[in-house]
Amino acid sequence: VATRAIRRAGVEALSFGSHIFRHSAATGLLRQGASLQVIGEVLRHRSIDTTALYAKVDIGLLQQVIRPWPGATSC
């Protein structure tokens, strides 16, 4: 059901199963400043390691806040 709905909506994603909703929820919570512990509780995980798999690092967001290494020269 989830796969059909995601494809019908025209969403471009690497996977189309129901787990995309869990990953989206984890990413949204992470962006709002929630801790991995809180995200794990929402997703009902027993292990923080499992939660870490869902809360992938957002490279685009990191690029917005990155700072040059102290003393480094730019190329």
PyMOL Python script that loads the backbone (N, CA, C, O; Angstrom):
from pymol import cmd

cmd.read_pdbstr("""\
ATOM      1  N   VAL A   1       0.833  -1.183   0.000  1.00  0.00           N
ATOM      2  CA  VAL A   1       0.000   0.000   0.000  1.00  0.00           C
ATOM      3  C   VAL A   1       0.883   1.254   0.000  1.00  0.00           C
ATOM      4  O   VAL A   1       0.665   2.186  -0.775  1.00  0.00           O
ATOM      5  N   ALA A   2       1.886   1.255   0.889  1.00  0.00           N
ATOM      6  CA  ALA A   2       2.770   2.420   0.972  1.00  0.00           C
ATOM      7  C   ALA A   2       3.511   2.630  -0.344  1.00  0.00           C
ATOM      8  O   ALA A   2       3.610   3.757  -0.829  1.00  0.00           O
ATOM      9  N   THR A   3       4.024   1.566  -0.914  1.00  0.00           N
ATOM     10  CA  THR A   3       4.780   1.674  -2.165  1.00  0.00           C
ATOM     11  C   THR A   3       3.930   2.269  -3.271  1.00  0.00           C
ATOM     12  O   THR A   3       4.379   3.162  -3.990  1.00  0.00           O
ATOM     13  N   ARG A   4       2.704   1.783  -3.414  1.00  0.00           N
ATOM     14  CA  ARG A   4       1.808   2.309  -4.458  1.00  0.00           C
ATOM     15  C   ARG A   4       1.502   3.781  -4.223  1.00  0.00           C
ATOM     16  O   ARG A   4       1.502   4.569  -5.169  1.00  0.00           O
ATOM     17  N   ALA A   5       1.243   4.159  -2.992  1.00  0.00           N
ATOM     18  CA  ALA A   5       0.921   5.558  -2.682  1.00  0.00           C
ATOM     19  C   ALA A   5       2.109   6.478  -2.949  1.00  0.00           C
ATOM     20  O   ALA A   5       1.943   7.572  -3.489  1.00  0.00           O
ATOM     21  N   ILE A   6       3.302   6.034  -2.573  1.00  0.00           N
ATOM     22  CA  ILE A   6       4.507   6.844  -2.777  1.00  0.00           C
ATOM     23  C   ILE A   6       4.776   7.020  -4.267  1.00  0.00           C
ATOM     24  O   ILE A   6       5.063   8.127  -4.723  1.00  0.00           O
ATOM     25  N   ARG A   7       4.685   5.944  -5.016  1.00  0.00           N
ATOM     26  CA  ARG A   7       4.901   6.029  -6.474  1.00  0.00           C
ATOM     27  C   ARG A   7       3.825   6.886  -7.144  1.00  0.00           C
ATOM     28  O   ARG A   7       4.131   7.693  -8.022  1.00  0.00           O
ATOM     29  N   ARG A   8       2.578   6.715  -6.735  1.00  0.00           N
ATOM     30  CA  ARG A   8       1.477   7.487  -7.315  1.00  0.00           C
ATOM     31  C   ARG A   8       1.656   8.977  -7.047  1.00  0.00           C
ATOM     32  O   ARG A   8       1.268   9.807  -7.869  1.00  0.00           O
ATOM     33  N   ALA A   9       2.245   9.321  -5.895  1.00  0.00           N
ATOM     34  CA  ALA A   9       2.467  10.723  -5.542  1.00  0.00           C
ATOM     35  C   ALA A   9       3.656  11.316  -6.291  1.00  0.00           C
ATOM     36  O   ALA A   9       3.887  12.524  -6.235  1.00  0.00           O
ATOM     37  N   GLY A  10       4.414  10.468  -6.995  1.00  0.00           N
ATOM     38  CA  GLY A  10       5.546  10.962  -7.764  1.00  0.00           C
ATOM     39  C   GLY A  10       6.778  11.279  -6.935  1.00  0.00           C
ATOM     40  O   GLY A  10       7.643  12.044  -7.360  1.00  0.00           O
ATOM     41  N   VAL A  11       6.854  10.690  -5.750  1.00  0.00           N
ATOM     42  CA  VAL A  11       8.004  10.917  -4.876  1.00  0.00           C
ATOM     43  C   VAL A  11       9.221  10.200  -5.452  1.00  0.00           C
ATOM     44  O   VAL A  11       9.154   9.025  -5.812  1.00  0.00           O
ATOM     45  N   GLU A  12      10.340  10.933  -5.532  1.00  0.00           N
ATOM     46  CA  GLU A  12      11.586  10.330  -5.972  1.00  0.00           C
ATOM     47  C   GLU A  12      12.353   9.880  -4.737  1.00  0.00           C
ATOM     48  O   GLU A  12      12.721  10.703  -3.899  1.00  0.00           O
ATOM     49  N   ALA A  13      12.591   8.602  -4.624  1.00  0.00           N
ATOM     50  CA  ALA A  13      13.267   8.055  -3.449  1.00  0.00           C
ATOM     51  C   ALA A  13      14.057   6.815  -3.848  1.00  0.00           C
ATOM     52  O   ALA A  13      13.788   6.192  -4.875  1.00  0.00           O
ATOM     53  N   LEU A  14      15.037   6.470  -3.019  1.00  0.00           N
ATOM     54  CA  LEU A  14      15.820   5.257  -3.274  1.00  0.00           C
ATOM     55  C   LEU A  14      15.029   4.003  -2.942  1.00  0.00           C
ATOM     56  O   LEU A  14      15.235   2.955  -3.552  1.00  0.00           O
ATOM     57  N   SER A  15      14.123   4.108  -1.974  1.00  0.00           N
ATOM     58  CA  SER A  15      13.264   2.974  -1.640  1.00  0.00           C
ATOM     59  C   SER A  15      11.839   3.492  -1.486  1.00  0.00           C
ATOM     60  O   SER A  15      11.615   4.674  -1.225  1.00  0.00           O
ATOM     61  N   PHE A  16      10.900   2.599  -1.650  1.00  0.00           N
ATOM     62  CA  PHE A  16       9.501   3.019  -1.641  1.00  0.00           C
ATOM     63  C   PHE A  16       8.645   2.277  -0.632  1.00  0.00           C
ATOM     64  O   PHE A  16       7.418   2.359  -0.692  1.00  0.00           O
ATOM     65  N   GLY A  17       9.252   1.567   0.276  1.00  0.00           N
ATOM     66  CA  GLY A  17       8.493   0.827   1.270  1.00  0.00           C
ATOM     67  C   GLY A  17       8.016   1.719   2.402  1.00  0.00           C
ATOM     68  O   GLY A  17       8.285   2.921   2.418  1.00  0.00           O
ATOM     69  N   SER A  18       7.315   1.126   3.336  1.00  0.00           N
ATOM     70  CA  SER A  18       6.746   1.879   4.455  1.00  0.00           C
ATOM     71  C   SER A  18       7.816   2.467   5.368  1.00  0.00           C
ATOM     72  O   SER A  18       7.535   3.406   6.113  1.00  0.00           O
ATOM     73  N   HIS A  19       9.038   1.935   5.326  1.00  0.00           N
ATOM     74  CA  HIS A  19      10.096   2.464   6.183  1.00  0.00           C
ATOM     75  C   HIS A  19      10.478   3.894   5.822  1.00  0.00           C
ATOM     76  O   HIS A  19      11.075   4.600   6.634  1.00  0.00           O
ATOM     77  N   ILE A  20      10.140   4.323   4.615  1.00  0.00           N
ATOM     78  CA  ILE A  20      10.439   5.707   4.236  1.00  0.00           C
ATOM     79  C   ILE A  20       9.719   6.680   5.180  1.00  0.00           C
ATOM     80  O   ILE A  20      10.219   7.774   5.443  1.00  0.00           O
ATOM     81  N   PHE A  21       8.555   6.284   5.684  1.00  0.00           N
ATOM     82  CA  PHE A  21       7.819   7.135   6.618  1.00  0.00           C
ATOM     83  C   PHE A  21       8.557   7.228   7.954  1.00  0.00           C
ATOM     84  O   PHE A  21       8.594   8.294   8.569  1.00  0.00           O
ATOM     85  N   ARG A  22       9.140   6.126   8.400  1.00  0.00           N
ATOM     86  CA  ARG A  22       9.898   6.126   9.654  1.00  0.00           C
ATOM     87  C   ARG A  22      11.160   6.966   9.513  1.00  0.00           C
ATOM     88  O   ARG A  22      11.510   7.728  10.414  1.00  0.00           O
ATOM     89  N   HIS A  23      11.846   6.822   8.373  1.00  0.00           N
ATOM     90  CA  HIS A  23      13.048   7.618   8.136  1.00  0.00           C
ATOM     91  C   HIS A  23      12.699   9.106   8.077  1.00  0.00           C
ATOM     92  O   HIS A  23      13.421   9.936   8.629  1.00  0.00           O
ATOM     93  N   SER A  24      11.609   9.438   7.418  1.00  0.00           N
ATOM     94  CA  SER A  24      11.179  10.839   7.320  1.00  0.00           C
ATOM     95  C   SER A  24      10.846  11.412   8.696  1.00  0.00           C
ATOM     96  O   SER A  24      11.203  12.548   9.006  1.00  0.00           O
ATOM     97  N   ALA A  25      10.161  10.617   9.515  1.00  0.00           N
ATOM     98  CA  ALA A  25       9.826  11.071  10.870  1.00  0.00           C
ATOM     99  C   ALA A  25      11.092  11.296  11.681  1.00  0.00           C
ATOM    100  O   ALA A  25      11.212  12.307  12.372  1.00  0.00           O
ATOM    101  N   ALA A  26      12.043  10.360  11.604  1.00  0.00           N
ATOM    102  CA  ALA A  26      13.293  10.493  12.351  1.00  0.00           C
ATOM    103  C   ALA A  26      14.073  11.713  11.893  1.00  0.00           C
ATOM    104  O   ALA A  26      14.602  12.453  12.722  1.00  0.00           O
ATOM    105  N   THR A  27      14.154  11.934  10.591  1.00  0.00           N
ATOM    106  CA  THR A  27      14.873  13.085  10.067  1.00  0.00           C
ATOM    107  C   THR A  27      14.213  14.385  10.495  1.00  0.00           C
ATOM    108  O   THR A  27      14.897  15.332  10.883  1.00  0.00           O
ATOM    109  N   GLY A  28      12.896  14.435  10.428  1.00  0.00           N
ATOM    110  CA  GLY A  28      12.171  15.639  10.851  1.00  0.00           C
ATOM    111  C   GLY A  28      12.390  15.949  12.320  1.00  0.00           C
ATOM    112  O   GLY A  28      12.618  17.100  12.691  1.00  0.00           O
ATOM    113  N   LEU A  29      12.322  14.932  13.146  1.00  0.00           N
ATOM    114  CA  LEU A  29      12.555  15.133  14.579  1.00  0.00           C
ATOM    115  C   LEU A  29      13.983  15.586  14.848  1.00  0.00           C
ATOM    116  O   LEU A  29      14.217  16.460  15.683  1.00  0.00           O
ATOM    117  N   LEU A  30      14.934  14.990  14.139  1.00  0.00           N
ATOM    118  CA  LEU A  30      16.338  15.355  14.302  1.00  0.00           C
ATOM    119  C   LEU A  30      16.562  16.815  13.922  1.00  0.00           C
ATOM    120  O   LEU A  30      17.274  17.538  14.619  1.00  0.00           O
ATOM    121  N   ARG A  31      15.958  17.246  12.824  1.00  0.00           N
ATOM    122  CA  ARG A  31      16.077  18.647  12.380  1.00  0.00           C
ATOM    123  C   ARG A  31      15.466  19.622  13.378  1.00  0.00           C
ATOM    124  O   ARG A  31      15.878  20.778  13.460  1.00  0.00           O
ATOM    125  N   GLN A  32      14.491  19.153  14.127  1.00  0.00           N
ATOM    126  CA  GLN A  32      13.857  20.010  15.137  1.00  0.00           C
ATOM    127  C   GLN A  32      14.601  19.975  16.460  1.00  0.00           C
ATOM    128  O   GLN A  32      14.180  20.606  17.430  1.00  0.00           O
ATOM    129  N   GLY A  33      15.710  19.236  16.505  1.00  0.00           N
ATOM    130  CA  GLY A  33      16.534  19.215  17.702  1.00  0.00           C
ATOM    131  C   GLY A  33      16.262  18.082  18.678  1.00  0.00           C
ATOM    132  O   GLY A  33      16.795  18.084  19.788  1.00  0.00           O
ATOM    133  N   ALA A  34      15.448  17.122  18.289  1.00  0.00           N
ATOM    134  CA  ALA A  34      15.160  15.994  19.184  1.00  0.00           C
ATOM    135  C   ALA A  34      16.403  15.122  19.332  1.00  0.00           C
ATOM    136  O   ALA A  34      17.177  14.968  18.387  1.00  0.00           O
ATOM    137  N   SER A  35      16.584  14.564  20.501  1.00  0.00           N
ATOM    138  CA  SER A  35      17.709  13.663  20.743  1.00  0.00           C
ATOM    139  C   SER A  35      17.402  12.294  20.143  1.00  0.00           C
ATOM    140  O   SER A  35      16.250  11.969  19.857  1.00  0.00           O
ATOM    141  N   LEU A  36      18.459  11.497  19.957  1.00  0.00           N
ATOM    142  CA  LEU A  36      18.245  10.139  19.454  1.00  0.00           C
ATOM    143  C   LEU A  36      17.400   9.321  20.419  1.00  0.00           C
ATOM    144  O   LEU A  36      16.640   8.449  19.996  1.00  0.00           O
ATOM    145  N   GLN A  37      17.526   9.597  21.709  1.00  0.00           N
ATOM    146  CA  GLN A  37      16.711   8.880  22.690  1.00  0.00           C
ATOM    147  C   GLN A  37      15.230   9.162  22.475  1.00  0.00           C
ATOM    148  O   GLN A  37      14.414   8.241  22.498  1.00  0.00           O
ATOM    149  N   VAL A  38      14.879  10.428  22.266  1.00  0.00           N
ATOM    150  CA  VAL A  38      13.480  10.804  22.031  1.00  0.00           C
ATOM    151  C   VAL A  38      12.982  10.178  20.731  1.00  0.00           C
ATOM    152  O   VAL A  38      11.877   9.639  20.677  1.00  0.00           O
ATOM    153  N   ILE A  39      13.800  10.253  19.691  1.00  0.00           N
ATOM    154  CA  ILE A  39      13.403   9.672  18.404  1.00  0.00           C
ATOM    155  C   ILE A  39      13.180   8.169  18.563  1.00  0.00           C
ATOM    156  O   ILE A  39      12.222   7.620  18.019  1.00  0.00           O
ATOM    157  N   GLY A  40      14.058   7.511  19.303  1.00  0.00           N
ATOM    158  CA  GLY A  40      13.915   6.076  19.556  1.00  0.00           C
ATOM    159  C   GLY A  40      12.619   5.752  20.277  1.00  0.00           C
ATOM    160  O   GLY A  40      11.975   4.743  19.989  1.00  0.00           O
ATOM    161  N   GLU A  41      12.238   6.612  21.219  1.00  0.00           N
ATOM    162  CA  GLU A  41      10.985   6.394  21.941  1.00  0.00           C
ATOM    163  C   GLU A  41       9.790   6.540  21.006  1.00  0.00           C
ATOM    164  O   GLU A  41       8.841   5.759  21.078  1.00  0.00           O
ATOM    165  N   VAL A  42       9.836   7.542  20.128  1.00  0.00           N
ATOM    166  CA  VAL A  42       8.737   7.744  19.172  1.00  0.00           C
ATOM    167  C   VAL A  42       8.626   6.547  18.230  1.00  0.00           C
ATOM    168  O   VAL A  42       7.527   6.078  17.934  1.00  0.00           O
ATOM    169  N   LEU A  43       9.787   6.054  17.760  1.00  0.00           N
ATOM    170  CA  LEU A  43       9.792   4.931  16.828  1.00  0.00           C
ATOM    171  C   LEU A  43       9.689   3.573  17.533  1.00  0.00           C
ATOM    172  O   LEU A  43       9.616   2.530  16.883  1.00  0.00           O
ATOM    173  N   ARG A  44       9.684   3.603  18.880  1.00  0.00           N
ATOM    174  CA  ARG A  44       9.558   2.418  19.717  1.00  0.00           C
ATOM    175  C   ARG A  44      10.692   1.424  19.512  1.00  0.00           C
ATOM    176  O   ARG A  44      10.476   0.216  19.418  1.00  0.00           O
ATOM    177  N   HIS A  45      11.908   1.963  19.447  1.00  0.00           N
ATOM    178  CA  HIS A  45      13.094   1.118  19.336  1.00  0.00           C
ATOM    179  C   HIS A  45      13.570   0.698  20.713  1.00  0.00           C
ATOM    180  O   HIS A  45      13.421   1.440  21.684  1.00  0.00           O
ATOM    181  N   ARG A  46      14.138  -0.485  20.795  1.00  0.00           N
ATOM    182  CA  ARG A  46      14.722  -0.965  22.053  1.00  0.00           C
ATOM    183  C   ARG A  46      16.176  -0.530  22.180  1.00  0.00           C
ATOM    184  O   ARG A  46      16.697  -0.413  23.289  1.00  0.00           O
ATOM    185  N   SER A  47      16.833  -0.291  21.045  1.00  0.00           N
ATOM    186  CA  SER A  47      18.253   0.030  21.046  1.00  0.00           C
ATOM    187  C   SER A  47      18.508   1.376  20.369  1.00  0.00           C
ATOM    188  O   SER A  47      17.914   1.675  19.333  1.00  0.00           O
ATOM    189  N   ILE A  48      19.382   2.180  20.949  1.00  0.00           N
ATOM    190  CA  ILE A  48      19.763   3.462  20.352  1.00  0.00           C
ATOM    191  C   ILE A  48      20.496   3.234  19.030  1.00  0.00           C
ATOM    192  O   ILE A  48      20.478   4.098  18.154  1.00  0.00           O
ATOM    193  N   ASP A  49      21.141   2.075  18.884  1.00  0.00           N
ATOM    194  CA  ASP A  49      21.828   1.740  17.632  1.00  0.00           C
ATOM    195  C   ASP A  49      20.845   1.634  16.472  1.00  0.00           C
ATOM    196  O   ASP A  49      21.155   2.041  15.352  1.00  0.00           O
ATOM    197  N   THR A  50      19.678   1.096  16.737  1.00  0.00           N
ATOM    198  CA  THR A  50      18.647   1.006  15.712  1.00  0.00           C
ATOM    199  C   THR A  50      18.169   2.396  15.326  1.00  0.00           C
ATOM    200  O   THR A  50      17.977   2.686  14.145  1.00  0.00           O
ATOM    201  N   THR A  51      17.979   3.248  16.309  1.00  0.00           N
ATOM    202  CA  THR A  51      17.534   4.614  16.045  1.00  0.00           C
ATOM    203  C   THR A  51      18.551   5.349  15.195  1.00  0.00           C
ATOM    204  O   THR A  51      18.173   6.097  14.293  1.00  0.00           O
ATOM    205  N   ALA A  52      19.818   5.154  15.459  1.00  0.00           N
ATOM    206  CA  ALA A  52      20.871   5.826  14.704  1.00  0.00           C
ATOM    207  C   ALA A  52      20.804   5.464  13.221  1.00  0.00           C
ATOM    208  O   ALA A  52      21.162   6.282  12.374  1.00  0.00           O
ATOM    209  N   LEU A  53      20.355   4.263  12.898  1.00  0.00           N
ATOM    210  CA  LEU A  53      20.208   3.873  11.491  1.00  0.00           C
ATOM    211  C   LEU A  53      19.115   4.680  10.801  1.00  0.00           C
ATOM    212  O   LEU A  53      19.234   4.989   9.616  1.00  0.00           O
ATOM    213  N   TYR A  54      18.068   5.021  11.515  1.00  0.00           N
ATOM    214  CA  TYR A  54      16.966   5.778  10.940  1.00  0.00           C
ATOM    215  C   TYR A  54      17.279   7.264  10.846  1.00  0.00           C
ATOM    216  O   TYR A  54      16.824   7.939   9.922  1.00  0.00           O
ATOM    217  N   ALA A  55      18.033   7.764  11.772  1.00  0.00           N
ATOM    218  CA  ALA A  55      18.336   9.196  11.821  1.00  0.00           C
ATOM    219  C   ALA A  55      19.644   9.462  11.095  1.00  0.00           C
ATOM    220  O   ALA A  55      20.637   9.840  11.716  1.00  0.00           O
ATOM    221  N   LYS A  56      19.646   9.269   9.808  1.00  0.00           N
ATOM    222  CA  LYS A  56      20.837   9.477   8.994  1.00  0.00           C
ATOM    223  C   LYS A  56      21.258  10.937   9.042  1.00  0.00           C
ATOM    224  O   LYS A  56      20.441  11.831   9.264  1.00  0.00           O
ATOM    225  N   VAL A  57      22.544  11.157   8.830  1.00  0.00           N
ATOM    226  CA  VAL A  57      23.071  12.515   8.816  1.00  0.00           C
ATOM    227  C   VAL A  57      22.598  13.220   7.551  1.00  0.00           C
ATOM    228  O   VAL A  57      22.667  12.658   6.457  1.00  0.00           O
ATOM    229  N   ASP A  58      22.123  14.435   7.701  1.00  0.00           N
ATOM    230  CA  ASP A  58      21.658  15.253   6.589  1.00  0.00           C
ATOM    231  C   ASP A  58      22.836  16.081   6.080  1.00  0.00           C
ATOM    232  O   ASP A  58      23.159  17.119   6.657  1.00  0.00           O
ATOM    233  N   ILE A  59      23.480  15.627   5.002  1.00  0.00           N
ATOM    234  CA  ILE A  59      24.678  16.278   4.476  1.00  0.00           C
ATOM    235  C   ILE A  59      24.377  17.718   4.049  1.00  0.00           C
ATOM    236  O   ILE A  59      25.183  18.611   4.312  1.00  0.00           O
ATOM    237  N   GLY A  60      23.257  17.959   3.409  1.00  0.00           N
ATOM    238  CA  GLY A  60      22.893  19.306   2.984  1.00  0.00           C
ATOM    239  C   GLY A  60      22.782  20.263   4.159  1.00  0.00           C
ATOM    240  O   GLY A  60      23.234  21.406   4.087  1.00  0.00           O
ATOM    241  N   LEU A  61      22.178  19.789   5.242  1.00  0.00           N
ATOM    242  CA  LEU A  61      22.037  20.609   6.439  1.00  0.00           C
ATOM    243  C   LEU A  61      23.401  20.882   7.070  1.00  0.00           C
ATOM    244  O   LEU A  61      23.661  21.994   7.531  1.00  0.00           O
ATOM    245  N   LEU A  62      24.268  19.877   7.091  1.00  0.00           N
ATOM    246  CA  LEU A  62      25.610  20.062   7.640  1.00  0.00           C
ATOM    247  C   LEU A  62      26.404  21.083   6.824  1.00  0.00           C
ATOM    248  O   LEU A  62      27.165  21.867   7.390  1.00  0.00           O
ATOM    249  N   GLN A  63      26.235  21.079   5.513  1.00  0.00           N
ATOM    250  CA  GLN A  63      26.959  22.023   4.668  1.00  0.00           C
ATOM    251  C   GLN A  63      26.544  23.463   4.946  1.00  0.00           C
ATOM    252  O   GLN A  63      27.322  24.386   4.708  1.00  0.00           O
ATOM    253  N   GLN A  64      25.344  23.662   5.440  1.00  0.00           N
ATOM    254  CA  GLN A  64      24.871  25.008   5.771  1.00  0.00           C
ATOM    255  C   GLN A  64      25.507  25.541   7.048  1.00  0.00           C
ATOM    256  O   GLN A  64      25.590  26.756   7.227  1.00  0.00           O
ATOM    257  N   VAL A  65      25.952  24.671   7.931  1.00  0.00           N
ATOM    258  CA  VAL A  65      26.483  25.114   9.219  1.00  0.00           C
ATOM    259  C   VAL A  65      27.979  24.855   9.373  1.00  0.00           C
ATOM    260  O   VAL A  65      28.553  25.145  10.423  1.00  0.00           O
ATOM    261  N   ILE A  66      28.605  24.318   8.349  1.00  0.00           N
ATOM    262  CA  ILE A  66      30.021  23.983   8.437  1.00  0.00           C
ATOM    263  C   ILE A  66      30.874  25.234   8.586  1.00  0.00           C
ATOM    264  O   ILE A  66      30.569  26.279   8.012  1.00  0.00           O
ATOM    265  N   ARG A  67      31.921  25.118   9.344  1.00  0.00           N
ATOM    266  CA  ARG A  67      32.878  26.204   9.541  1.00  0.00           C
ATOM    267  C   ARG A  67      34.260  25.692   9.137  1.00  0.00           C
ATOM    268  O   ARG A  67      34.549  24.507   9.308  1.00  0.00           O
ATOM    269  N   PRO A  68      35.117  26.565   8.604  1.00  0.00           N
ATOM    270  CA  PRO A  68      36.467  26.114   8.251  1.00  0.00           C
ATOM    271  C   PRO A  68      37.251  25.701   9.490  1.00  0.00           C
ATOM    272  O   PRO A  68      37.048  26.238  10.579  1.00  0.00           O
ATOM    273  N   TRP A  69      38.141  24.748   9.308  1.00  0.00           N
ATOM    274  CA  TRP A  69      38.992  24.290  10.406  1.00  0.00           C
ATOM    275  C   TRP A  69      39.891  25.451  10.818  1.00  0.00           C
ATOM    276  O   TRP A  69      40.472  26.117   9.961  1.00  0.00           O
ATOM    277  N   PRO A  70      40.009  25.700  12.127  1.00  0.00           N
ATOM    278  CA  PRO A  70      40.842  26.821  12.580  1.00  0.00           C
ATOM    279  C   PRO A  70      42.273  26.724  12.034  1.00  0.00           C
ATOM    280  O   PRO A  70      42.934  25.693  12.161  1.00  0.00           O
ATOM    281  N   GLY A  71      42.725  27.804  11.434  1.00  0.00           N
ATOM    282  CA  GLY A  71      44.080  27.849  10.878  1.00  0.00           C
ATOM    283  C   GLY A  71      44.215  27.301   9.489  1.00  0.00           C
ATOM    284  O   GLY A  71      45.281  27.410   8.883  1.00  0.00           O
ATOM    285  N   ALA A  72      43.147  26.705   8.960  1.00  0.00           N
ATOM    286  CA  ALA A  72      43.218  26.138   7.601  1.00  0.00           C
ATOM    287  C   ALA A  72      43.072  27.257   6.578  1.00  0.00           C
ATOM    288  O   ALA A  72      42.373  28.244   6.806  1.00  0.00           O
ATOM    289  N   THR A  73      43.746  27.081   5.446  1.00  0.00           N
ATOM    290  CA  THR A  73      43.605  28.032   4.342  1.00  0.00           C
ATOM    291  C   THR A  73      42.711  27.412   3.297  1.00  0.00           C
ATOM    292  O   THR A  73      42.763  26.203   3.070  1.00  0.00           O
ATOM    293  N   SER A  74      41.890  28.224   2.660  1.00  0.00           N
ATOM    294  CA  SER A  74      40.990  27.694   1.642  1.00  0.00           C
ATOM    295  C   SER A  74      41.748  27.525   0.333  1.00  0.00           C
ATOM    296  O   SER A  74      42.677  28.275   0.032  1.00  0.00           O
ATOM    297  N   CYS A  75      41.335  26.523  -0.441  1.00  0.00           N
ATOM    298  CA  CYS A  75      42.008  26.226  -1.711  1.00  0.00           C
ATOM    299  C   CYS A  75      41.406  27.013  -2.826  1.00  0.00           C
ATOM    300  O   CYS A  75      41.843  26.894  -3.970  1.00  0.00           O
TER     301      CYS A  75
END
""", "prot")
cmd.dss("prot")
cmd.show_as("cartoon", "prot")
cmd.util.cbc("prot")
cmd.orient("prot")
